């Protein structure tokens, strides 16, 4: 089993490849790692030289952008439409108003006192994308955050470089895409982190062959703002951190990009909205979803049990 580790997109990344230690396989791992780094350079909101930062910082209403950015933003806006804007890439001003205006490591070291006023939320999206021409048109002051979709997309892109081999896994901080199987088991086994004790044992395991899994948690990025504990999962319906009693949601789907979106939507809607989640899930290739509540209780969809019967 070949492996590569790296730090990118503000998280620890792991690439595994079921292949012999030969130059073509090592080259595939190198290309996969390079794809992750490309996504960070293009879509990070913390890098002033990224394509996304240059779009956000441009005073123009109509901006030409690289086609990769136009394509990902176009898909993110489509997910907003599919989910009734429960998933929304236009919540960056709300995050910045809460103090998440720099990397999380910096926020956690120095408590936030930001008083930036959130932009007024409108029913109509203030962003239009011509993906074919690479042109974004948006209202002045609109700020875009692709953090809810770029990491999953990067995992999919990395996995594509490894697809010709018997098995591969791309894990970008819990956004995981798999195909085939490892060299020592029938499927990839993924542990579900305990949101109460992140250093403790997993609270369950699931098995994947060709698919993806992502987890969204309010416990991973918490900080103090004006004396209050807040987190980074913004409910676009309120403009405030999600508060449904769910602390963690894990989604199994067909791609890591879809899993990234589905997990956030499932967390925001809450475990009591199974019908609504399942309706959205059809468009996102949802295979199963599980929730952890603030009191430690768990619940899941029927499809989840096919992958994690002991959860």
TORSE-93754 format. One record per residue (C-alpha): residue number from 1; x, y, z; residue in one letter. Coordinates in pm, 1 decimal, padded with zeros to 6 digits. Layout:
BEGIN
<pt k="NUM" X="X" Y="Y" Z="Z" r="A"/>
...
% end
This chain:
BEGIN
<pt k="1" X="00000.0" Y="00000.0" Z="00000.0" r="X"/>
<pt k="2" X="00145.4" Y="00334.4" Z="-00102.4" r="X"/>
<pt k="3" X="00065.5" Y="00644.3" Z="00100.1" r="X"/>
<pt k="4" X="00127.0" Y="01016.4" Z="00094.6" r="X"/>
<pt k="5" X="00053.6" Y="01272.0" Z="00364.5" r="X"/>
<pt k="6" X="00046.7" Y="01648.5" Z="00343.8" r="X"/>
<pt k="7" X="-00094.8" Y="01959.9" Z="00503.9" r="X"/>
<pt k="8" X="-00327.3" Y="02151.2" Z="00273.9" r="X"/>
<pt k="9" X="-00661.3" Y="02332.1" Z="00279.6" r="X"/>
<pt k="10" X="-00610.6" Y="02395.1" Z="00650.5" r="X"/>
<pt k="11" X="-00623.8" Y="02025.3" Z="00733.8" r="X"/>
<pt k="12" X="-00423.2" Y="01701.5" Z="00735.4" r="X"/>
<pt k="13" X="-00452.2" Y="01504.8" Z="00412.0" r="X"/>
<pt k="14" X="-00394.4" Y="01135.9" Z="00346.5" r="X"/>
<pt k="15" X="-00373.8" Y="00955.7" Z="00011.4" r="X"/>
<pt k="16" X="-00367.3" Y="00574.1" Z="-00002.4" r="X"/>
<pt k="17" X="-00314.1" Y="00363.6" Z="-00312.7" r="X"/>
<pt k="18" X="-00347.0" Y="-00012.4" Z="-00349.2" r="X"/>
<pt k="19" X="-00056.6" Y="-00061.6" Z="-00588.8" r="X"/>
<pt k="20" X="00294.4" Y="-00192.9" Z="-00601.2" r="X"/>
<pt k="21" X="00582.7" Y="00037.2" Z="-00522.3" r="X"/>
<pt k="22" X="00654.8" Y="00125.2" Z="-00884.9" r="X"/>
<pt k="23" X="00725.5" Y="00455.9" Z="-01055.2" r="X"/>
<pt k="24" X="00384.6" Y="00492.3" Z="-01231.5" r="X"/>
<pt k="25" X="00199.3" Y="00445.5" Z="-00901.4" r="X"/>
<pt k="26" X="00427.7" Y="00687.1" Z="-00714.9" r="X"/>
<pt k="27" X="00380.5" Y="00938.4" Z="-00996.4" r="X"/>
<pt k="28" X="00001.6" Y="00901.8" Z="-00963.9" r="X"/>
<pt k="29" X="00026.4" Y="00980.4" Z="-00591.4" r="X"/>
<pt k="30" X="00236.6" Y="01286.0" Z="-00670.7" r="X"/>
<pt k="31" X="-00022.2" Y="01407.9" Z="-00922.8" r="X"/>
<pt k="32" X="-00302.2" Y="01350.4" Z="-00670.8" r="X"/>
<pt k="33" X="-00120.5" Y="01556.0" Z="-00406.4" r="X"/>
<pt k="34" X="-00057.4" Y="01829.8" Z="-00661.9" r="X"/>
<pt k="35" X="-00429.2" Y="01845.7" Z="-00740.8" r="X"/>
<pt k="36" X="-00506.4" Y="01911.4" Z="-00373.9" r="X"/>
<pt k="37" X="-00249.4" Y="02189.5" Z="-00365.1" r="X"/>
<pt k="38" X="-00399.6" Y="02338.9" Z="-00682.4" r="X"/>
<pt k="39" X="-00740.8" Y="02353.7" Z="-00515.7" r="X"/>
<pt k="40" X="-00594.0" Y="02529.1" Z="-00214.0" r="X"/>
<pt k="41" X="-00417.7" Y="02786.8" Z="-00431.9" r="X"/>
<pt k="42" X="-00736.3" Y="02850.6" Z="-00626.8" r="X"/>
<pt k="43" X="-01011.2" Y="02841.1" Z="-00364.1" r="X"/>
<pt k="44" X="-00865.8" Y="02933.2" Z="-00024.3" r="X"/>
<pt k="45" X="-01017.6" Y="03248.1" Z="00123.3" r="X"/>
<pt k="46" X="-00714.7" Y="03282.5" Z="00351.7" r="X"/>
<pt k="47" X="-00459.6" Y="03320.8" Z="00073.4" r="X"/>
<pt k="48" X="-00458.4" Y="03673.6" Z="-00070.3" r="X"/>
<pt k="49" X="-00320.5" Y="03540.2" Z="-00398.9" r="X"/>
<pt k="50" X="-00592.1" Y="03276.6" Z="-00449.5" r="X"/>
<pt k="51" X="-00836.9" Y="03307.9" Z="-00736.6" r="X"/>
<pt k="52" X="-01123.6" Y="03328.3" Z="-00486.7" r="X"/>
<pt k="53" X="-00960.2" Y="03605.3" Z="-00281.5" r="X"/>
<pt k="54" X="-00893.7" Y="03807.7" Z="-00594.7" r="X"/>
<pt k="55" X="-01260.1" Y="03773.5" Z="-00689.8" r="X"/>
<pt k="56" X="-01375.5" Y="03876.1" Z="-00341.3" r="X"/>
<pt k="57" X="-01137.6" Y="04172.2" Z="-00334.2" r="X"/>
<pt k="58" X="-01223.1" Y="04303.5" Z="-00680.2" r="X"/>
<pt k="59" X="-01432.8" Y="04623.4" Z="-00677.5" r="X"/>
<pt k="60" X="-01577.6" Y="04541.7" Z="-01019.1" r="X"/>
<pt k="61" X="-01927.1" Y="04406.6" Z="-01060.2" r="X"/>
<pt k="62" X="-01823.1" Y="04185.6" Z="-01352.0" r="X"/>
<pt k="63" X="-01504.7" Y="03985.6" Z="-01303.9" r="X"/>
<pt k="64" X="-01325.4" Y="03744.5" Z="-01533.4" r="X"/>
<pt k="65" X="-01205.7" Y="03441.3" Z="-01336.7" r="X"/>
<pt k="66" X="-01033.3" Y="03111.3" Z="-01418.5" r="X"/>
<pt k="67" X="-01277.7" Y="02858.2" Z="-01555.1" r="X"/>
<pt k="68" X="-01213.2" Y="02619.4" Z="-01265.7" r="X"/>
<pt k="69" X="-01337.1" Y="02883.7" Z="-01022.1" r="X"/>
<pt k="70" X="-01635.7" Y="02965.0" Z="-01238.7" r="X"/>
<pt k="71" X="-01728.3" Y="02596.4" Z="-01261.8" r="X"/>
<pt k="72" X="-01703.1" Y="02528.9" Z="-00886.8" r="X"/>
<pt k="73" X="-01892.4" Y="02846.1" Z="-00796.5" r="X"/>
<pt k="74" X="-02161.0" Y="02758.4" Z="-01050.6" r="X"/>
<pt k="75" X="-02205.0" Y="02416.7" Z="-00889.3" r="X"/>
<pt k="76" X="-02213.3" Y="02570.8" Z="-00539.9" r="X"/>
<pt k="77" X="-02491.9" Y="02805.8" Z="-00647.6" r="X"/>
<pt k="78" X="-02678.6" Y="02509.5" Z="-00795.1" r="X"/>
<pt k="79" X="-02652.9" Y="02330.7" Z="-00459.2" r="X"/>
<pt k="80" X="-02798.4" Y="02644.0" Z="-00298.3" r="X"/>
<pt k="81" X="-03095.2" Y="02617.9" Z="-00534.1" r="X"/>
<pt k="82" X="-03140.0" Y="02244.5" Z="-00473.7" r="X"/>
<pt k="83" X="-03135.9" Y="02286.5" Z="-00094.6" r="X"/>
<pt k="84" X="-03357.9" Y="02592.9" Z="-00076.5" r="X"/>
<pt k="85" X="-03045.1" Y="02791.7" Z="00017.9" r="X"/>
<pt k="86" X="-02981.3" Y="02585.9" Z="00330.8" r="X"/>
<pt k="87" X="-02643.8" Y="02538.3" Z="00167.7" r="X"/>
<pt k="88" X="-02523.6" Y="02882.9" Z="00064.4" r="X"/>
<pt k="89" X="-02173.3" Y="02989.4" Z="-00048.2" r="X"/>
<pt k="90" X="-02261.4" Y="03356.5" Z="00012.3" r="X"/>
<pt k="91" X="-02233.8" Y="03353.0" Z="00392.6" r="X"/>
<pt k="92" X="-01878.5" Y="03483.0" Z="00416.2" r="X"/>
<pt k="93" X="-01976.3" Y="03823.8" Z="00554.9" r="X"/>
<pt k="94" X="-02172.3" Y="03650.8" Z="00831.1" r="X"/>
<pt k="95" X="-01867.2" Y="03439.7" Z="00917.2" r="X"/>
<pt k="96" X="-01639.4" Y="03742.2" Z="00911.4" r="X"/>
<pt k="97" X="-01882.0" Y="03936.3" Z="01128.9" r="X"/>
<pt k="98" X="-01841.1" Y="03661.7" Z="01389.1" r="X"/>
<pt k="99" X="-01464.1" Y="03698.3" Z="01369.5" r="X"/>
<pt k="100" X="-01375.1" Y="03413.9" Z="01134.9" r="X"/>
<pt k="101" X="-01184.7" Y="03656.8" Z="00913.5" r="X"/>
<pt k="102" X="-00848.0" Y="03476.2" Z="00931.4" r="X"/>
<pt k="103" X="-00732.4" Y="03117.5" Z="00964.1" r="X"/>
<pt k="104" X="-00891.5" Y="02923.2" Z="01246.6" r="X"/>
<pt k="105" X="-00556.0" Y="02882.2" Z="01421.4" r="X"/>
<pt k="106" X="-00530.5" Y="03260.8" Z="01441.7" r="X"/>
<pt k="107" X="-00891.8" Y="03298.7" Z="01554.1" r="X"/>
<pt k="108" X="-00848.2" Y="03041.7" Z="01832.0" r="X"/>
<pt k="109" X="-00534.5" Y="03215.3" Z="01959.8" r="X"/>
<pt k="110" X="-00682.1" Y="03565.1" Z="01959.8" r="X"/>
<pt k="111" X="-01055.8" Y="03589.1" Z="02047.1" r="X"/>
<pt k="112" X="-01258.2" Y="03788.8" Z="01797.0" r="X"/>
<pt k="113" X="-01408.9" Y="04131.5" Z="01852.7" r="X"/>
<pt k="114" X="-01506.2" Y="04195.9" Z="01490.1" r="X"/>
<pt k="115" X="-01807.1" Y="04424.3" Z="01445.7" r="X"/>
<pt k="116" X="-01836.5" Y="04396.6" Z="01068.8" r="X"/>
<pt k="117" X="-02205.6" Y="04420.1" Z="00985.2" r="X"/>
<pt k="118" X="-02340.4" Y="04119.7" Z="00794.0" r="X"/>
<pt k="119" X="-02473.7" Y="04192.8" Z="00447.9" r="X"/>
<pt k="120" X="-02850.6" Y="04207.0" Z="00418.3" r="X"/>
<pt k="121" X="-02971.4" Y="03866.0" Z="00302.8" r="X"/>
<pt k="122" X="-03190.8" Y="03860.5" Z="-00004.0" r="X"/>
<pt k="123" X="-03409.4" Y="03586.6" Z="-00147.0" r="X"/>
<pt k="124" X="-03251.5" Y="03620.4" Z="-00491.7" r="X"/>
<pt k="125" X="-02888.2" Y="03518.3" Z="-00536.4" r="X"/>
<pt k="126" X="-02674.0" Y="03827.3" Z="-00600.9" r="X"/>
<pt k="127" X="-02424.8" Y="03618.7" Z="-00802.6" r="X"/>
<pt k="128" X="-02444.3" Y="03509.9" Z="-01165.6" r="X"/>
<pt k="129" X="-02185.0" Y="03287.1" Z="-01327.7" r="X"/>
<pt k="130" X="-02108.4" Y="03233.5" Z="-01695.4" r="X"/>
<pt k="131" X="-01904.7" Y="02916.7" Z="-01652.6" r="X"/>
<pt k="132" X="-01832.4" Y="02882.2" Z="-02024.3" r="X"/>
<pt k="133" X="-01673.1" Y="03227.2" Z="-02045.1" r="X"/>
<pt k="134" X="-01533.5" Y="03237.8" Z="-01691.5" r="X"/>
<pt k="135" X="-01724.6" Y="03549.5" Z="-01587.9" r="X"/>
<pt k="136" X="-01879.1" Y="03621.1" Z="-01246.2" r="X"/>
<pt k="137" X="-02126.1" Y="03906.0" Z="-01197.1" r="X"/>
<pt k="138" X="-02227.2" Y="04002.7" Z="-00844.6" r="X"/>
<pt k="139" X="-02353.2" Y="04291.2" Z="-00640.8" r="X"/>
<pt k="140" X="-02096.1" Y="04513.1" Z="-00467.9" r="X"/>
<pt k="141" X="-01994.8" Y="04380.9" Z="-00126.0" r="X"/>
<pt k="142" X="-02087.7" Y="04021.4" Z="-00198.7" r="X"/>
<pt k="143" X="-01827.3" Y="03786.3" Z="-00053.0" r="X"/>
<pt k="144" X="-01802.9" Y="03420.8" Z="-00144.9" r="X"/>
<pt k="145" X="-01683.6" Y="03125.5" Z="00063.3" r="X"/>
<pt k="146" X="-01630.2" Y="02792.5" Z="-00111.6" r="X"/>
<pt k="147" X="-01512.6" Y="02617.1" Z="00204.0" r="X"/>
<pt k="148" X="-01831.7" Y="02410.4" Z="00207.3" r="X"/>
<pt k="149" X="-01757.4" Y="02247.5" Z="-00125.2" r="X"/>
<pt k="150" X="-01392.7" Y="02293.6" Z="-00229.6" r="X"/>
<pt k="151" X="-01242.4" Y="02032.8" Z="00003.6" r="X"/>
<pt k="152" X="-01478.6" Y="01764.0" Z="-00119.6" r="X"/>
<pt k="153" X="-01413.3" Y="01866.2" Z="-00478.3" r="X"/>
<pt k="154" X="-01038.4" Y="01842.6" Z="-00413.0" r="X"/>
<pt k="155" X="-01078.4" Y="01490.0" Z="-00273.4" r="X"/>
<pt k="156" X="-01266.9" Y="01389.9" Z="-00589.6" r="X"/>
<pt k="157" X="-00995.6" Y="01544.2" Z="-00808.5" r="X"/>
<pt k="158" X="-00721.2" Y="01362.7" Z="-00617.5" r="X"/>
<pt k="159" X="-00904.6" Y="01032.8" Z="-00639.9" r="X"/>
<pt k="160" X="-00943.9" Y="01074.7" Z="-01016.6" r="X"/>
<pt k="161" X="-00564.7" Y="01062.4" Z="-01049.0" r="X"/>
<pt k="162" X="-00563.4" Y="00726.8" Z="-00865.8" r="X"/>
<pt k="163" X="-00864.9" Y="00568.1" Z="-01035.0" r="X"/>
<pt k="164" X="-00678.2" Y="00324.9" Z="-01265.8" r="X"/>
<pt k="165" X="-00554.7" Y="00120.9" Z="-00968.1" r="X"/>
<pt k="166" X="-00736.2" Y="-00159.0" Z="-00775.9" r="X"/>
<pt k="167" X="-00812.9" Y="00067.6" Z="-00480.6" r="X"/>
<pt k="168" X="-00756.0" Y="00421.8" Z="-00361.8" r="X"/>
<pt k="169" X="-00860.9" Y="00659.0" Z="-00087.1" r="X"/>
<pt k="170" X="-00833.2" Y="01036.9" Z="-00060.2" r="X"/>
<pt k="171" X="-00896.1" Y="01175.2" Z="00288.8" r="X"/>
<pt k="172" X="-00886.5" Y="01552.8" Z="00326.1" r="X"/>
<pt k="173" X="-00956.3" Y="01611.1" Z="00694.0" r="X"/>
<pt k="174" X="-01258.2" Y="01379.2" Z="00694.2" r="X"/>
<pt k="175" X="-01382.0" Y="01452.8" Z="00343.2" r="X"/>
<pt k="176" X="-01317.6" Y="01107.0" Z="00200.3" r="X"/>
<pt k="177" X="-01351.1" Y="00961.5" Z="-00148.8" r="X"/>
<pt k="178" X="-01283.4" Y="00592.8" Z="-00215.1" r="X"/>
<pt k="179" X="-01278.1" Y="00344.6" Z="-00497.7" r="X"/>
<pt k="180" X="-01209.0" Y="-00026.9" Z="-00502.8" r="X"/>
<pt k="181" X="-01055.0" Y="-00169.9" Z="-00188.1" r="X"/>
<pt k="182" X="-00726.8" Y="-00178.4" Z="00006.6" r="X"/>
<pt k="183" X="-00485.4" Y="-00467.7" Z="-00022.4" r="X"/>
<pt k="184" X="-00583.4" Y="-00622.8" Z="00311.4" r="X"/>
<pt k="185" X="-00962.1" Y="-00588.4" Z="00344.3" r="X"/>
<pt k="186" X="-01289.9" Y="-00603.7" Z="00156.0" r="X"/>
<pt k="187" X="-01359.1" Y="-00232.5" Z="00142.0" r="X"/>
<pt k="188" X="-01230.8" Y="00078.9" Z="00312.8" r="X"/>
<pt k="189" X="-01320.7" Y="00108.1" Z="00681.8" r="X"/>
<pt k="190" X="-01386.6" Y="00463.7" Z="00802.6" r="X"/>
<pt k="191" X="-01421.4" Y="00558.3" Z="01168.5" r="X"/>
<pt k="192" X="-01680.1" Y="00814.9" Z="01278.7" r="X"/>
<pt k="193" X="-01526.5" Y="01061.3" Z="01521.2" r="X"/>
<pt k="194" X="-01681.0" Y="01119.1" Z="01861.6" r="X"/>
<pt k="195" X="-01775.4" Y="01490.9" Z="01862.6" r="X"/>
<pt k="196" X="-01770.6" Y="01501.5" Z="02242.0" r="X"/>
<pt k="197" X="-01421.5" Y="01353.8" Z="02285.0" r="X"/>
<pt k="198" X="-01229.1" Y="01398.5" Z="01960.2" r="X"/>
<pt k="199" X="-00926.2" Y="01224.5" Z="02108.3" r="X"/>
<pt k="200" X="-01130.5" Y="00924.0" Z="02215.2" r="X"/>
<pt k="201" X="-01231.8" Y="00611.5" Z="02020.2" r="X"/>
<pt k="202" X="-01460.0" Y="00628.9" Z="01718.1" r="X"/>
<pt k="203" X="-01831.1" Y="00600.3" Z="01789.5" r="X"/>
<pt k="204" X="-01887.9" Y="00377.9" Z="01488.3" r="X"/>
<pt k="205" X="-01742.3" Y="00246.1" Z="01164.6" r="X"/>
<pt k="206" X="-01865.2" Y="00224.8" Z="00809.5" r="X"/>
<pt k="207" X="-01738.5" Y="00034.3" Z="00506.8" r="X"/>
<pt k="208" X="-01705.6" Y="00182.5" Z="00159.2" r="X"/>
<pt k="209" X="-01595.2" Y="00058.8" Z="-00179.6" r="X"/>
<pt k="210" X="-01682.5" Y="00321.6" Z="-00439.2" r="X"/>
<pt k="211" X="-01827.3" Y="00625.4" Z="-00270.0" r="X"/>
<pt k="212" X="-01763.5" Y="00912.5" Z="-00035.5" r="X"/>
<pt k="213" X="-01825.0" Y="01026.3" Z="00320.0" r="X"/>
<pt k="214" X="-01800.9" Y="01364.9" Z="00491.1" r="X"/>
<pt k="215" X="-01873.1" Y="01488.8" Z="00840.9" r="X"/>
<pt k="216" X="-01986.7" Y="01833.2" Z="00946.3" r="X"/>
<pt k="217" X="-01945.9" Y="01924.4" Z="01312.0" r="X"/>
<pt k="218" X="-02004.9" Y="02235.4" Z="01520.8" r="X"/>
<pt k="219" X="-01730.8" Y="02118.7" Z="01760.8" r="X"/>
<pt k="220" X="-01435.0" Y="02128.1" Z="01521.2" r="X"/>
<pt k="221" X="-01420.9" Y="02506.1" Z="01483.0" r="X"/>
<pt k="222" X="-01545.0" Y="02694.3" Z="01786.6" r="X"/>
<pt k="223" X="-01416.5" Y="03025.5" Z="01913.7" r="X"/>
<pt k="224" X="-01513.9" Y="03314.5" Z="02139.0" r="X"/>
<pt k="225" X="-01678.4" Y="03623.1" Z="01993.5" r="X"/>
<pt k="226" X="-01785.1" Y="03906.3" Z="02223.5" r="X"/>
<pt k="227" X="-01779.2" Y="03664.3" Z="02516.9" r="X"/>
<pt k="228" X="-01994.7" Y="03400.4" Z="02343.7" r="X"/>
<pt k="229" X="-01893.1" Y="03062.8" Z="02203.5" r="X"/>
<pt k="230" X="-01975.4" Y="03043.9" Z="01832.4" r="X"/>
<pt k="231" X="-01900.0" Y="02801.4" Z="01548.8" r="X"/>
<pt k="232" X="-01854.9" Y="02810.7" Z="01171.8" r="X"/>
<pt k="233" X="-02169.5" Y="02634.7" Z="01047.1" r="X"/>
<pt k="234" X="-02392.7" Y="02927.2" Z="00955.7" r="X"/>
<pt k="235" X="-02765.2" Y="02872.2" Z="00905.1" r="X"/>
<pt k="236" X="-02843.4" Y="03095.5" Z="00604.8" r="X"/>
<pt k="237" X="-03203.2" Y="03126.2" Z="00723.5" r="X"/>
<pt k="238" X="-03091.3" Y="03318.2" Z="01033.3" r="X"/>
<pt k="239" X="-02739.0" Y="03433.5" Z="00947.6" r="X"/>
<pt k="240" X="-02624.6" Y="03287.9" Z="01280.1" r="X"/>
<pt k="241" X="-02448.6" Y="02964.4" Z="01381.7" r="X"/>
<pt k="242" X="-02674.0" Y="02661.4" Z="01345.9" r="X"/>
<pt k="243" X="-02860.0" Y="02571.1" Z="01665.0" r="X"/>
<pt k="244" X="-03072.0" Y="02260.1" Z="01611.7" r="X"/>
<pt k="245" X="-02932.7" Y="02040.9" Z="01889.6" r="X"/>
<pt k="246" X="-02724.3" Y="01848.6" Z="01633.8" r="X"/>
<pt k="247" X="-02348.5" Y="01868.6" Z="01691.6" r="X"/>
<pt k="248" X="-02240.9" Y="01638.9" Z="01409.8" r="X"/>
<pt k="249" X="-02379.0" Y="01501.6" Z="01084.1" r="X"/>
<pt k="250" X="-02212.8" Y="01245.4" Z="00858.1" r="X"/>
<pt k="251" X="-02327.2" Y="01177.8" Z="00501.9" r="X"/>
<pt k="252" X="-02246.1" Y="00892.0" Z="00264.6" r="X"/>
<pt k="253" X="-02288.4" Y="00981.8" Z="-00103.0" r="X"/>
<pt k="254" X="-02146.2" Y="00913.6" Z="-00447.4" r="X"/>
<pt k="255" X="-01882.9" Y="01191.4" Z="-00448.0" r="X"/>
<pt k="256" X="-01694.7" Y="01380.1" Z="-00178.3" r="X"/>
<pt k="257" X="-01826.8" Y="01709.5" Z="-00312.6" r="X"/>
<pt k="258" X="-02183.3" Y="01588.3" Z="-00267.3" r="X"/>
<pt k="259" X="-02101.4" Y="01446.0" Z="00075.9" r="X"/>
<pt k="260" X="-01953.8" Y="01780.9" Z="00182.0" r="X"/>
<pt k="261" X="-02275.6" Y="01960.2" Z="00088.5" r="X"/>
<pt k="262" X="-02509.6" Y="01693.3" Z="00226.5" r="X"/>
<pt k="263" X="-02340.0" Y="01680.1" Z="00567.9" r="X"/>
<pt k="264" X="-02374.7" Y="02055.8" Z="00615.6" r="X"/>
<pt k="265" X="-02737.1" Y="02054.5" Z="00505.2" r="X"/>
<pt k="266" X="-02815.3" Y="01761.9" Z="00734.9" r="X"/>
<pt k="267" X="-02656.7" Y="01938.5" Z="01030.9" r="X"/>
<pt k="268" X="-02842.4" Y="02265.0" Z="00968.1" r="X"/>
<pt k="269" X="-03181.4" Y="02102.9" Z="00909.1" r="X"/>
<pt k="270" X="-03141.7" Y="01871.7" Z="01206.3" r="X"/>
<pt k="271" X="-03219.7" Y="01507.2" Z="01270.6" r="X"/>
<pt k="272" X="-03593.5" Y="01572.9" Z="01285.2" r="X"/>
<pt k="273" X="-03611.1" Y="01670.4" Z="00917.6" r="X"/>
<pt k="274" X="-03561.6" Y="01330.2" Z="00758.5" r="X"/>
<pt k="275" X="-03818.4" Y="01386.6" Z="00484.6" r="X"/>
<pt k="276" X="-03662.1" Y="01717.4" Z="00387.3" r="X"/>
<pt k="277" X="-03308.9" Y="01576.8" Z="00401.0" r="X"/>
<pt k="278" X="-03403.6" Y="01271.8" Z="00194.9" r="X"/>
<pt k="279" X="-03570.1" Y="01490.8" Z="-00066.3" r="X"/>
<pt k="280" X="-03253.3" Y="01695.5" Z="-00105.8" r="X"/>
<pt k="281" X="-03048.3" Y="01378.0" Z="-00085.5" r="X"/>
<pt k="282" X="-03187.8" Y="01239.5" Z="-00408.6" r="X"/>
<pt k="283" X="-03015.4" Y="01521.4" Z="-00593.8" r="X"/>
<pt k="284" X="-02690.5" Y="01464.8" Z="-00403.2" r="X"/>
<pt k="285" X="-02664.7" Y="01088.1" Z="-00441.1" r="X"/>
<pt k="286" X="-02726.9" Y="01038.7" Z="-00067.8" r="X"/>
<pt k="287" X="-02684.0" Y="00678.5" Z="00046.6" r="X"/>
<pt k="288" X="-02705.6" Y="00730.1" Z="00421.2" r="X"/>
<pt k="289" X="-02686.1" Y="00993.3" Z="00692.7" r="X"/>
<pt k="290" X="-02625.3" Y="00987.8" Z="01068.9" r="X"/>
<pt k="291" X="-02656.1" Y="01253.0" Z="01338.0" r="X"/>
<pt k="292" X="-02508.6" Y="01300.5" Z="01684.8" r="X"/>
<pt k="293" X="-02707.3" Y="01519.7" Z="01922.7" r="X"/>
<pt k="294" X="-02572.0" Y="01751.6" Z="02188.0" r="X"/>
<pt k="295" X="-02663.0" Y="01497.0" Z="02457.6" r="X"/>
<pt k="296" X="-02478.5" Y="01216.0" Z="02276.7" r="X"/>
<pt k="297" X="-02784.7" Y="01043.3" Z="02129.6" r="X"/>
<pt k="298" X="-02751.8" Y="00921.4" Z="01769.4" r="X"/>
<pt k="299" X="-02993.9" Y="00860.8" Z="01485.2" r="X"/>
<pt k="300" X="-02957.9" Y="00759.8" Z="01123.3" r="X"/>
<pt k="301" X="-03141.1" Y="00688.1" Z="00800.7" r="X"/>
<pt k="302" X="-03220.0" Y="00334.3" Z="00690.5" r="X"/>
<pt k="303" X="-02960.9" Y="00359.7" Z="00414.3" r="X"/>
<pt k="304" X="-02689.0" Y="00428.2" Z="00669.8" r="X"/>
<pt k="305" X="-02727.9" Y="00079.3" Z="00815.5" r="X"/>
<pt k="306" X="-02619.7" Y="-00080.8" Z="00488.5" r="X"/>
<pt k="307" X="-02274.7" Y="00070.1" Z="00542.5" r="X"/>
<pt k="308" X="-02260.3" Y="00077.2" Z="00924.0" r="X"/>
<pt k="309" X="-02489.6" Y="-00194.2" Z="01065.9" r="X"/>
<pt k="310" X="-02348.9" Y="-00162.1" Z="01418.8" r="X"/>
<pt k="311" X="-02389.5" Y="00218.1" Z="01448.9" r="X"/>
% end
